[in-house]
Amino acid sequence: EFTAQISQDDKFIDYEMTFGGLQAPITQSHIHVAQRSVNGSIVIWLCQTAASPAPAAAGLIQTCPQSGTITGRITSANVIAGSTASQQLTANDLDEVLAAIRAGVAYANIHTAISPGGEIRGQLRASRHKDKD
């Protein structure tokens, strides 16, 4: 389960991700930009492992547990440039990522050793709650 709270000024996202029962060791987790059933660019790293470290541009990223809950705060400093040129996603542009989340074209993905493309994937969707996303 992935839940997030976007700040009222759109400067950060606080998130919590809980998972377990994976078929293999987790290698990394990210937020990608793409519509349902399409693979998209990594734009935010949520956690990493020694075998699959995040690029330096992603900022300080926590180590992935094999199960449990991770929490964190995402800022523009954590946004990396998308690898798909046609998406035109630029580093440090949190506004673009927020627009993708609000449009329903972003997803969280947990990658494992036997499912490198992602063992768990969930499309992110914004909902209004107490005048916040």
MDAnalysis code that builds the backbone (N, CA, C; Angstrom):
import MDAnalysis as mda
import numpy as np

u = mda.Universe.empty(399, n_residues=133, atom_resindex=np.repeat(np.arange(133), 3), trajectory=True)
u.add_TopologyAttr("name", ["N", "CA", "C"] * 133)
u.add_TopologyAttr("resid", np.arange(1, 134))
u.add_TopologyAttr("resname", ["GLU", "PHE", "THR", "ALA", "GLN", "ILE", "SER", "GLN", "ASP", "ASP", "LYS", "PHE", "ILE", "ASP", "TYR", "GLU", "MET", "THR", "PHE", "GLY", "GLY", "LEU", "GLN", "ALA", "PRO", "ILE", "THR", "GLN", "SER", "HIS", "ILE", "HIS", "VAL", "ALA", "GLN", "ARG", "SER", "VAL", "ASN", "GLY", "SER", "ILE", "VAL", "ILE", "TRP", "LEU", "CYS", "GLN", "THR", "ALA", "ALA", "SER", "PRO", "ALA", "PRO", "ALA", "ALA", "ALA", "GLY", "LEU", "ILE", "GLN", "THR", "CYS", "PRO", "GLN", "SER", "GLY", "THR", "ILE", "THR", "GLY", "ARG", "ILE", "THR", "SER", "ALA", "ASN", "VAL", "ILE", "ALA", "GLY", "SER", "THR", "ALA", "SER", "GLN", "GLN", "LEU", "THR", "ALA", "ASN", "ASP", "LEU", "ASP", "GLU", "VAL", "LEU", "ALA", "ALA", "ILE", "ARG", "ALA", "GLY", "VAL", "ALA", "TYR", "ALA", "ASN", "ILE", "HIS", "THR", "ALA", "ILE", "SER", "PRO", "GLY", "GLY", "GLU", "ILE", "ARG", "GLY", "GLN", "LEU", "ARG", "ALA", "SER", "ARG", "HIS", "LYS", "ASP", "LYS", "ASP"])
u.atoms.positions = np.array([
    [0.848, -1.172, 0.000],
    [0.000, 0.000, 0.000],
    [0.893, 1.235, 0.000],
    [0.557, 2.184, -0.847],
    [1.292, 3.441, -0.931],
    [0.305, 4.569, -0.696],
    [0.577, 5.399, 0.300],
    [-0.244, 6.584, 0.542],
    [0.680, 7.789, 0.611],
    [0.147, 8.918, 0.213],
    [0.957, 10.135, 0.198],
    [0.087, 11.347, 0.465],
    [0.727, 12.360, 0.993],
    [0.074, 13.636, 1.273],
    [0.900, 14.727, 0.587],
    [0.289, 15.440, -0.332],
    [0.954, 16.554, -1.010],
    [0.749, 17.800, -0.164],
    [1.831, 18.530, 0.071],
    [1.719, 19.744, 0.888],
    [0.835, 20.773, 0.185],
    [0.216, 21.634, 0.965],
    [-0.686, 22.637, 0.400],
    [0.019, 23.576, -0.569],
    [1.316, 23.809, -0.374],
    [2.060, 24.697, -1.274],
    [2.767, 23.936, -2.398],
    [2.513, 22.630, -2.520],
    [3.100, 21.775, -3.559],
    [4.624, 21.697, -3.496],
    [5.208, 21.888, -2.329],
    [6.668, 21.870, -2.190],
    [7.216, 20.505, -1.786],
    [6.354, 19.625, -1.275],
    [6.820, 18.296, -0.878],
    [5.669, 17.308, -0.836],
    [6.048, 16.028, -0.811],
    [5.110, 14.920, -0.662],
    [5.614, 14.070, 0.497],
    [4.791, 13.850, 1.492],
    [5.105, 12.896, 2.554],
    [4.441, 11.574, 2.178],
    [5.187, 10.482, 2.259],
    [4.632, 9.205, 1.828],
    [4.897, 8.102, 2.844],
    [4.091, 7.046, 2.697],
    [4.255, 5.819, 3.470],
    [3.961, 4.658, 2.532],
    [4.848, 3.690, 2.523],
    [4.656, 2.505, 1.689],
    [4.846, 1.269, 2.565],
    [3.841, 0.407, 2.570],
    [3.871, -0.822, 3.360],
    [3.747, -2.008, 2.413],
    [4.600, -3.003, 2.610],
    [4.580, -4.162, 1.730],
    [5.147, -5.379, 2.454],
    [4.859, -6.544, 1.920],
    [5.368, -7.795, 2.466],
    [4.970, -8.942, 1.570],
    [5.474, -10.137, 1.884],
    [5.119, -11.329, 1.129],
    [5.658, -11.362, -0.287],
    [6.761, -10.683, -0.526],
    [7.335, -10.668, -1.868],
    [7.923, -12.033, -2.206],
    [7.958, -12.365, -3.481],
    [8.471, -13.660, -3.925],
    [9.992, -13.738, -3.915],
    [10.647, -12.597, -3.872],
    [12.113, -12.553, -3.912],
    [12.576, -11.278, -3.214],
    [13.869, -11.172, -2.943],
    [14.373, -9.956, -2.298],
    [14.108, -8.701, -3.134],
    [13.697, -7.651, -2.453],
    [13.471, -6.369, -3.110],
    [14.816, -5.808, -3.571],
    [14.814, -5.178, -4.722],
    [16.035, -4.553, -5.233],
    [15.944, -3.033, -5.221],
    [14.749, -2.497, -5.432],
    [14.563, -1.046, -5.453],
    [13.080, -0.727, -5.590],
    [12.735, 0.533, -5.305],
    [11.364, 0.987, -5.474],
    [11.387, 2.439, -5.926],
    [10.420, 2.782, -6.796],
    [10.383, 4.120, -7.388],
    [8.959, 4.583, -7.645],
    [8.873, 5.857, -8.029],
    [7.688, 6.391, -8.693],
    [8.088, 6.586, -10.154],
    [7.252, 6.072, -11.032],
    [7.442, 6.196, -12.478],
    [6.308, 7.055, -13.033],
    [6.513, 7.601, -14.226],
    [5.451, 8.343, -14.900],
    [5.044, 7.582, -16.155],
    [3.799, 7.128, -16.188],
    [3.185, 6.476, -17.349],
    [1.765, 6.077, -16.972],
    [0.921, 5.957, -17.976],
    [-0.443, 5.515, -17.733],
    [-0.460, 4.022, -17.426],
    [-1.586, 3.530, -17.002],
    [-1.771, 2.121, -16.649],
    [-1.316, 1.220, -17.802],
    [-0.649, 0.125, -17.473],
    [-0.190, -0.903, -18.414],
    [0.942, -0.458, -19.335],
    [1.545, 0.686, -19.054],
    [2.677, 1.181, -19.843],
    [3.837, 1.425, -18.887],
    [5.040, 1.012, -19.279],
    [6.222, 1.274, -18.463],
    [6.709, 2.691, -18.710],
    [7.038, 3.382, -17.630],
    [7.481, 4.763, -17.751],
    [8.801, 5.016, -17.069],
    [9.262, 6.223, -17.214],
    [10.535, 6.646, -16.630],
    [10.471, 6.686, -15.112],
    [11.591, 6.315, -14.487],
    [11.749, 6.537, -13.051],
    [11.943, 8.032, -12.857],
    [11.174, 8.619, -11.949],
    [11.372, 10.039, -11.641],
    [11.710, 10.267, -10.174],
    [11.330, 9.327, -9.302],
    [11.636, 9.448, -7.870],
    [11.975, 8.062, -7.327],
    [13.106, 7.957, -6.652],
    [13.488, 6.727, -5.960],
    [12.878, 6.765, -4.563],
    [12.245, 5.646, -4.157],
    [11.685, 5.537, -2.810],
    [12.631, 4.793, -1.877],
    [13.310, 3.765, -2.398],
    [14.326, 3.058, -1.618],
    [15.264, 2.325, -2.555],
    [16.409, 1.939, -2.011],
    [17.466, 1.308, -2.795],
    [18.084, 0.162, -2.004],
    [18.928, -0.616, -2.670],
    [19.733, -1.637, -2.003],
    [21.183, -1.451, -2.448],
    [22.092, -2.117, -1.757],
    [23.509, -2.025, -2.130],
    [23.733, -2.529, -3.551],
    [22.964, -3.541, -3.961],
    [23.104, -4.094, -5.309],
    [22.481, -3.200, -6.378],
    [21.527, -2.363, -5.997],
    [20.833, -1.475, -6.939],
    [20.734, -0.079, -6.338],
    [21.867, 0.627, -6.259],
    [21.838, 1.955, -5.632],
    [21.196, 3.013, -6.527],
    [20.621, 4.000, -5.891],
    [20.048, 5.143, -6.608],
    [21.173, 6.010, -7.153],
    [20.930, 6.715, -8.253],
    [21.945, 7.649, -8.733],
    [22.104, 8.803, -7.747],
    [23.261, 9.412, -7.734],
    [23.520, 10.521, -6.806],
    [22.493, 11.633, -6.963],
    [21.995, 11.837, -8.172],
    [21.026, 12.909, -8.426],
    [19.715, 12.716, -7.670],
    [19.431, 11.501, -7.204],
    [18.182, 11.222, -6.489],
    [18.209, 11.698, -5.045],
    [19.362, 12.147, -4.569],
    [19.467, 12.582, -3.179],
    [19.679, 11.390, -2.263],
    [19.645, 11.632, -0.978],
    [19.825, 10.555, -0.002],
    [18.576, 9.692, 0.026],
    [18.732, 8.435, -0.286],
    [17.608, 7.508, -0.381],
    [17.814, 6.392, 0.634],
    [16.734, 6.025, 1.322],
    [16.836, 4.980, 2.337],
    [16.999, 3.591, 1.721],
    [17.485, 2.676, 2.537],
    [17.655, 1.290, 2.127],
    [16.315, 0.571, 2.223],
    [16.015, -0.235, 1.216],
    [14.758, -0.983, 1.186],
    [14.791, -2.121, 2.204],
    [13.783, -2.238, 3.045],
    [13.658, -3.443, 3.871],
    [13.063, -4.558, 3.000],
    [13.104, -5.780, 3.450],
    [12.503, -6.872, 2.683],
    [10.995, -6.965, 2.898],
    [10.513, -6.355, 3.955],
    [9.079, -6.195, 4.189],
    [8.939, -5.128, 5.259],
    [7.752, -4.597, 5.381],
    [7.525, -3.579, 6.398],
    [7.040, -2.279, 5.803],
    [7.403, -1.191, 6.457],
    [6.930, 0.137, 6.069],
    [8.108, 1.083, 5.936],
    [8.096, 1.859, 4.869],
    [9.055, 2.951, 4.736],
    [8.269, 4.248, 4.635],
    [8.835, 5.299, 5.153],
    [8.214, 6.617, 5.079],
    [9.272, 7.612, 4.625],
    [8.814, 8.715, 4.097],
    [9.771, 9.724, 3.680],
    [9.100, 10.984, 3.185],
    [9.945, 11.939, 2.854],
    [9.498, 13.210, 2.291],
    [10.208, 13.403, 0.957],
    [9.432, 13.654, -0.063],
    [9.941, 13.903, -1.406],
    [9.895, 15.401, -1.659],
    [11.003, 15.953, -2.125],
    [11.060, 17.359, -2.531],
    [11.579, 17.417, -3.965],
    [11.687, 18.615, -4.499],
    [12.211, 18.758, -5.860],
    [13.623, 18.196, -5.978],
    [14.387, 18.196, -4.891],
    [15.755, 17.666, -4.918],
    [15.791, 16.167, -5.191],
    [14.676, 15.467, -5.009],
    [14.617, 14.019, -5.226],
    [14.147, 13.636, -6.625],
    [13.732, 14.601, -7.418],
    [13.212, 14.321, -8.759],
    [14.378, 14.224, -9.741],
    [14.465, 13.079, -10.423],
    [15.513, 12.904, -11.434],
    [14.892, 13.042, -12.824],
    [15.722, 13.320, -13.805],
    [15.236, 13.451, -15.179],
    [14.730, 12.103, -15.673],
    [13.602, 12.116, -16.353],
    [13.068, 10.888, -16.918],
    [13.959, 10.370, -18.028],
    [14.009, 9.059, -18.187],
    [14.868, 8.452, -19.206],
    [14.204, 8.378, -20.572],
    [12.917, 8.661, -20.638],
    [12.193, 8.640, -21.906],
    [12.089, 10.066, -22.421],
    [12.835, 10.362, -23.475],
    [12.930, 11.736, -23.983],
    [11.572, 12.334, -24.330],
    [10.669, 11.522, -24.866],
    [9.364, 12.051, -25.274],
    [8.535, 12.540, -24.092],
    [8.851, 12.076, -22.877],
    [8.103, 12.530, -21.704],
    [8.553, 13.902, -21.231],
    [9.738, 14.328, -21.607],
    [10.269, 15.652, -21.281],
    [10.199, 15.956, -19.787],
    [10.579, 14.986, -18.964],
    [10.605, 15.171, -17.515],
    [11.996, 15.632, -17.116],
    [12.073, 16.729, -16.397],
    [13.368, 17.296, -16.043],
    [13.669, 17.110, -14.564],
    [14.946, 17.069, -14.261],
    [15.382, 16.926, -12.871],
    [14.914, 18.116, -12.050],
    [14.599, 17.851, -10.806],
    [14.219, 18.867, -9.819],
    [12.880, 19.544, -10.088],
    [12.075, 19.002, -11.000],
    [10.784, 19.629, -11.297],
    [9.648, 18.828, -10.653],
    [9.417, 19.100, -9.379],
    [8.356, 18.413, -8.648],
    [6.985, 18.749, -9.226],
    [6.819, 19.947, -9.773],
    [5.526, 20.329, -10.350],
    [5.096, 19.366, -11.460],
    [6.037, 18.924, -12.300],
    [5.712, 17.975, -13.369],
    [5.254, 16.640, -12.792],
    [5.917, 16.197, -11.745],
    [5.540, 14.930, -11.113],
    [4.156, 15.054, -10.471],
    [3.903, 16.153, -9.785],
    [2.586, 16.357, -9.177],
    [1.495, 16.395, -10.239],
    [1.767, 17.031, -11.366],
    [0.786, 17.071, -12.457],
    [0.503, 15.658, -12.967],
    [1.535, 14.826, -13.068],
    [1.350, 13.445, -13.518],
    [0.528, 12.644, -12.508],
    [0.820, 12.819, -11.224],
    [0.045, 12.126, -10.188],
    [-1.414, 12.552, -10.260],
    [-1.652, 13.847, -10.340],
    [-3.033, 14.350, -10.383],
    [-3.774, 13.912, -11.642],
    [-3.036, 13.690, -12.722],
    [-3.644, 13.240, -13.980],
    [-3.802, 11.719, -14.035],
    [-3.306, 11.015, -13.015],
    [-3.423, 9.562, -12.976],
    [-2.418, 8.831, -13.847],
    [-1.312, 9.503, -14.196],
    [-0.303, 8.876, -15.055],
    [1.036, 8.729, -14.333],
    [0.974, 8.302, -13.083],
    [2.178, 7.982, -12.307],
    [1.862, 6.726, -11.499],
    [2.896, 5.946, -11.220],
    [2.686, 4.724, -10.442],
    [3.883, 4.444, -9.550],
    [3.621, 3.748, -8.452],
    [4.680, 3.273, -7.563],
    [4.958, 1.818, -7.931],
    [6.233, 1.441, -7.869],
    [6.639, 0.115, -8.304],
    [7.696, -0.431, -7.350],
    [7.552, -1.683, -6.955],
    [8.560, -2.380, -6.160],
    [9.168, -3.459, -7.046],
    [10.466, -3.381, -7.254],
    [11.197, -4.327, -8.090],
    [11.857, -5.376, -7.197],
    [11.870, -6.630, -7.662],
    [12.526, -7.706, -6.916],
    [13.487, -8.463, -7.832],
    [14.266, -9.337, -7.223],
    [15.270, -10.094, -7.970],
    [14.658, -10.959, -9.072],
    [13.473, -11.545, -8.853],
    [12.875, -12.372, -9.911],
    [11.854, -11.613, -10.749],
    [11.514, -10.411, -10.347],
    [10.611, -9.556, -11.130],
    [11.256, -8.181, -11.283],
    [12.329, -8.099, -12.093],
    [13.047, -6.830, -12.205],
    [12.209, -5.703, -12.801],
    [11.177, -6.051, -13.560],
    [10.282, -5.031, -14.091],
    [9.279, -4.531, -13.070],
    [9.177, -5.231, -11.953],
    [8.274, -4.833, -10.883],
    [7.382, -5.972, -10.440],
    [7.448, -6.302, -9.163],
    [6.582, -7.348, -8.613],
    [5.254, -6.762, -8.153],
    [5.310, -5.548, -7.638],
    [4.095, -4.858, -7.194],
    [4.067, -3.500, -7.874],
    [2.947, -3.182, -8.496],
    [2.787, -1.888, -9.165],
    [1.397, -1.373, -8.853],
    [1.313, -0.089, -8.551],
    [0.022, 0.521, -8.302],
    [-0.027, 1.929, -8.857],
    [-1.051, 2.192, -9.659],
    [-1.239, 3.522, -10.223],
    [-1.589, 4.487, -9.093],
    [-0.989, 5.666, -9.104],
    [-1.280, 6.676, -8.086],
    [-2.444, 7.527, -8.559],
    [-3.295, 7.889, -7.634],
    [-4.402, 8.780, -7.981],
    [-4.609, 9.756, -6.850],
    [-4.881, 10.964, -7.229],
    [-5.103, 12.014, -6.238],
    [-6.558, 11.996, -5.808],
    [-6.783, 12.289, -4.545],
    [-8.142, 12.445, -4.040],
    [-8.143, 13.595, -3.057],
    [-9.204, 14.296, -3.023],
    [-9.315, 15.433, -2.106],
    [-9.644, 14.920, -0.714],
    [-8.881, 15.412, 0.256],
    [-9.123, 15.049, 1.650],
    [-8.766, 16.260, 2.494],
    [-9.742, 16.843, 3.113],
    [-9.514, 18.022, 3.946],
    [-8.799, 19.124, 3.167],
    [-9.286, 19.382, 1.940],
    [-8.744, 20.430, 1.077],
    [-7.302, 20.200, 0.679],
    [-6.847, 18.963, 0.700],
    [-5.496, 18.622, 0.269],
    [-5.582, 17.463, -0.704],
    [-4.518, 17.231, -1.464],
    [-4.455, 16.061, -2.352],
    [-3.949, 14.875, -1.564],
])
